[in-house]
């Protein structure tokens, strides 16, 4: 982004990490953007879909009921 003179909006930036559930190290990830900490989310809404980090649709289906 920096090479294209772009800046991430830290108020709208989210972090969703997809990894196998059997992976031993499930430590949440945190990134730092312009001095603001962005923590890994369990689930995020993208284009009307609720996507969870385990790629299951239970959260989306539950919201739709």
N, CA, C and O of each residue as an XYZ file, in Angstrom:
260
protein
N       0.824     -1.187      0.000
C       0.000      0.000      0.000
C       0.871      1.255      0.000
O       0.566      2.228     -0.690
N       1.936      1.229      0.762
C       2.775      2.426      0.883
C       3.392      2.808     -0.461
O       3.533      3.991     -0.769
N       3.760      1.805     -1.260
C       4.382      2.115     -2.550
C       3.388      2.756     -3.519
O       3.797      3.396     -4.488
N       2.089      2.590     -3.268
C       1.050      3.214     -4.094
C       0.429      4.421     -3.399
O      -0.609      4.926     -3.827
N       1.071      4.879     -2.323
C       0.625      6.059     -1.572
C      -0.799      5.893     -1.017
O      -1.590      6.837     -1.005
N      -1.100      4.686     -0.565
C      -2.401      4.405      0.031
C      -2.248      4.248      1.544
O      -1.193      3.840      2.029
N      -3.290      4.569      2.270
C      -3.285      4.450      3.722
C      -4.545      3.687      4.136
O      -5.648      3.996      3.684
N      -4.364      2.688      4.999
C      -5.510      1.918      5.499
C      -6.285      2.752      6.508
O      -5.696      3.433      7.348
N      -7.608      2.694      6.419
C      -8.459      3.360      7.397
C      -8.532      2.459      8.621
O      -9.167      1.406      8.584
N      -7.883      2.870      9.701
C      -7.802      2.019     10.894
C      -9.144      1.836     11.584
O      -9.308      0.898     12.365
N     -10.109      2.709     11.315
C     -11.445      2.554     11.900
C     -12.249      1.464     11.200
O     -13.166      0.894     11.791
N     -11.911      1.172      9.946
C     -12.656      0.178      9.174
C     -11.874     -1.113      8.940
O     -12.450     -2.096      8.472
N     -10.597     -1.135      9.249
C      -9.751     -2.299      8.988
C     -10.022     -3.394     10.012
O     -10.042     -3.136     11.216
N     -10.227     -4.602      9.535
C     -10.471     -5.777     10.382
C      -9.467     -6.853     10.013
O      -8.893     -6.819      8.925
N      -9.248     -7.803     10.902
C      -8.309     -8.893     10.672
C      -9.014    -10.212     10.930
O      -9.475    -10.476     12.041
N      -9.092    -11.031      9.905
C      -9.714    -12.348     10.000
C      -8.712    -13.362      9.453
O      -8.345    -13.299      8.279
N      -8.273    -14.288     10.288
C      -7.249    -15.261      9.912
C      -7.906    -16.624      9.765
O      -8.554    -17.110     10.692
N      -7.738    -17.239      8.606
C      -8.276    -18.583      8.351
C      -7.169    -19.592      8.597
O      -6.105    -19.519      7.983
N      -7.422    -20.539      9.501
C      -6.448    -21.580      9.797
C      -7.182    -22.848     10.220
O      -8.321    -22.775     10.682
N      -6.551    -23.998     10.068
C      -7.196    -25.249     10.455
C      -7.501    -25.279     11.950
O      -6.710    -24.797     12.760
N      -8.645    -25.843     12.309
C      -9.036    -25.895     13.721
C      -8.142    -26.835     14.520
O      -8.051    -26.704     15.741
N      -7.483    -27.778     13.858
C      -6.608    -28.713     14.570
C      -5.210    -28.140     14.793
O      -4.375    -28.783     15.429
N      -4.949    -26.948     14.280
C      -3.642    -26.312     14.478
C      -3.425    -26.040     15.964
O      -4.305    -25.498     16.632
N      -2.268    -26.410     16.475
C      -1.997    -26.300     17.909
C      -1.916    -24.851     18.364
O      -2.475    -24.509     19.405
N      -1.241    -23.998     17.620
C      -1.069    -22.607     18.028
C      -2.247    -21.770     17.528
O      -2.281    -21.362     16.368
N      -3.204    -21.522     18.410
C      -4.381    -20.717     18.081
C      -4.292    -19.325     18.709
O      -5.312    -18.675     18.938
N      -3.072    -18.875     18.985
C      -2.862    -17.569     19.597
C      -3.401    -16.481     18.664
O      -3.026    -16.432     17.493
N      -4.274    -15.612     19.173
C      -4.807    -14.531     18.332
C      -3.687    -13.618     17.821
O      -2.717    -13.346     18.529
N      -3.840    -13.163     16.604
C      -2.851    -12.306     15.959
C      -3.275    -10.850     16.119
O      -4.463    -10.530     16.137
N      -2.283     -9.980     16.235
C      -2.518     -8.548     16.330
C      -1.556     -7.865     15.370
O      -0.378     -8.216     15.303
N      -2.068     -6.879     14.622
C      -1.201     -6.082     13.755
C      -1.286     -4.626     14.194
O      -2.243     -4.218     14.853
N      -0.283     -3.857     13.823
C      -0.213     -2.454     14.192
C      -0.227     -1.613     12.916
O       0.670     -1.735     12.081
N      -1.226     -0.773     12.764
C      -1.336      0.104     11.600
C      -1.377      1.540     12.095
O      -2.321      1.953     12.769
N      -0.353      2.286     11.755
C      -0.284      3.698     12.114
C      -0.484      3.931     13.607
O      -1.145      4.885     14.016
N       0.101      3.039     14.421
C       0.020      3.182     15.865
C      -1.238      2.620     16.501
O      -1.367      2.645     17.725
N      -2.174      2.113     15.701
C      -3.399      1.533     16.244
C      -3.339      0.012     16.124
O      -2.984     -0.526     15.075
N      -3.688     -0.665     17.201
C      -3.660     -2.128     17.215
C      -4.947     -2.676     16.621
O      -6.044     -2.259     16.992
N      -4.800     -3.622     15.690
C      -5.929     -4.313     15.067
C      -5.844     -5.777     15.508
O      -4.872     -6.468     15.203
N      -6.867     -6.241     16.226
C      -6.869     -7.602     16.749
C      -7.665     -8.532     15.839
O      -8.597     -8.112     15.154
N      -7.280     -9.786     15.847
C      -7.960    -10.820     15.065
C      -9.408    -10.962     15.528
O      -9.687    -10.945     16.727
N     -10.321    -11.102     14.575
C     -11.750    -11.253     14.865
C     -12.176    -12.712     14.742
O     -11.547    -13.502     14.038
N     -13.241    -13.046     15.430
C     -13.851    -14.372     15.301
C     -14.726    -14.434     14.053
O     -14.772    -15.457     13.370
N     -15.428    -13.324     13.756
C     -16.377    -13.263     12.652
C     -16.469    -11.821     12.171
O     -16.417    -10.890     12.975
N     -16.605    -11.635     10.853
C     -16.756    -10.307     10.269
C     -17.842    -10.342      9.200
O     -18.096    -11.380      8.588
N     -18.472     -9.200      8.987
C     -19.497     -9.076      7.957
C     -18.848     -8.479      6.712
O     -18.223     -7.420      6.782
N     -18.994     -9.155      5.576
C     -18.426     -8.714      4.308
C     -19.477     -8.885      3.221
O     -19.899    -10.005      2.931
N     -19.896     -7.791      2.629
C     -20.902     -7.808      1.560
C     -22.170     -8.546      1.986
O     -22.777     -9.258      1.186
N     -22.565     -8.373      3.242
C     -23.800     -8.975      3.733
C     -23.657    -10.381      4.265
O     -24.617    -10.937      4.800
N     -22.481    -10.973      4.132
C     -22.245    -12.327      4.649
C     -21.454    -12.254      5.939
O     -20.516    -11.465      6.054
N     -21.825    -13.066      6.902
C     -21.073    -13.166      8.142
C     -20.094    -14.324      7.979
O     -20.493    -15.487      7.938
N     -18.812    -13.992      7.886
C     -17.775    -14.990      7.640
C     -17.008    -15.204      8.940
O     -16.493    -14.255      9.532
N     -16.938    -16.455      9.374
C     -16.205    -16.768     10.600
C     -14.819    -17.289     10.245
O     -14.571    -17.732      9.123
N     -13.924    -17.225     11.221
C     -12.544    -17.625     10.955
C     -12.406    -19.126     10.703
O     -11.385    -19.564     10.173
N     -13.425    -19.930     11.076
C     -13.372    -21.367     10.803
C     -14.123    -21.732      9.513
O     -14.263    -22.908      9.178
N     -14.603    -20.709      8.800
C     -15.308    -20.871      7.520
C     -16.567    -21.737      7.631
O     -16.913    -22.466      6.702
N     -17.228    -21.648      8.752
C     -18.518    -22.319      8.921
C     -19.598    -21.260      8.841
O     -19.334    -20.090      9.117
N     -20.780    -21.637      8.478
C     -21.849    -20.674      8.223
C     -22.825    -20.528      9.375
O     -23.857    -19.875      9.216
N     -22.539    -21.110     10.526
C     -23.465    -21.071     11.654
C     -23.793    -19.630     12.057
O     -24.953    -19.318     12.327
N     -22.801    -18.762     12.102
C     -23.039    -17.366     12.480
C     -23.916    -16.645     11.478
O     -24.772    -15.853     11.873
N     -23.731    -16.891     10.209
C     -24.531    -16.255      9.172
C     -25.962    -16.768      9.209
O     -26.903    -15.982      9.108
N     -26.135    -18.067      9.351
C     -27.468    -18.672      9.370
C     -28.224    -18.193     10.612
O     -29.422    -17.924     10.528
N     -27.554    -18.083     11.755
C     -28.181    -17.657     12.988
C     -28.665    -16.211     12.870
O     -29.738    -15.888     13.379
N     -27.911    -15.344     12.222
C     -28.296    -13.944     12.045
C     -29.497    -13.838     11.121
O     -30.331    -12.950     11.296
N     -29.597    -14.715     10.155
C     -30.665    -14.654      9.157
C     -32.012    -15.108      9.726
O     -33.048    -14.779      9.147
N     -32.036    -15.854     10.844
C     -33.288    -16.367     11.405
C     -34.131    -15.267     11.990
O     -35.218    -15.530     12.504
